[in-house]
């Protein structure tokens, strides 16, 4: 059973909101501070362009390289809900 749930807008642990999604930005809690943004298959730091991780098929890789950090199976085990890429970004930023 997954520890976190994602309803398409908010990542929650029980009733506590860990992060929320607005557009391509992952924001902290219920607030507006941007932790990361998702552009294509890249997870970027804050509102900037520095690549923290990328999604390559079923793998989440470090930076813009191909060194695997985790698989989508790991993400699915930790977060239940819709969307693979956004859940991968949420997992990378908030759960790992």
C-alpha angles and dihedrals in degrees: 000000000000120000094212133042128209119197097184093271110040136035109218138186102202104313096334116102110225098178141348134212125229114172107314094334127103108212129196117257112317092324136092104253106122113226097176144339132222120224115175106309095338127099107209132195116258111315092325136095101249105124113228097175142343136214115236111180106297095347133087107213133196117260112324092322134092102251103126119233098174144334131247087251088065090051093048089051092054103037127039120200143065130321127044104210096045091046089051090053092047090049092050095048102035113016114036 
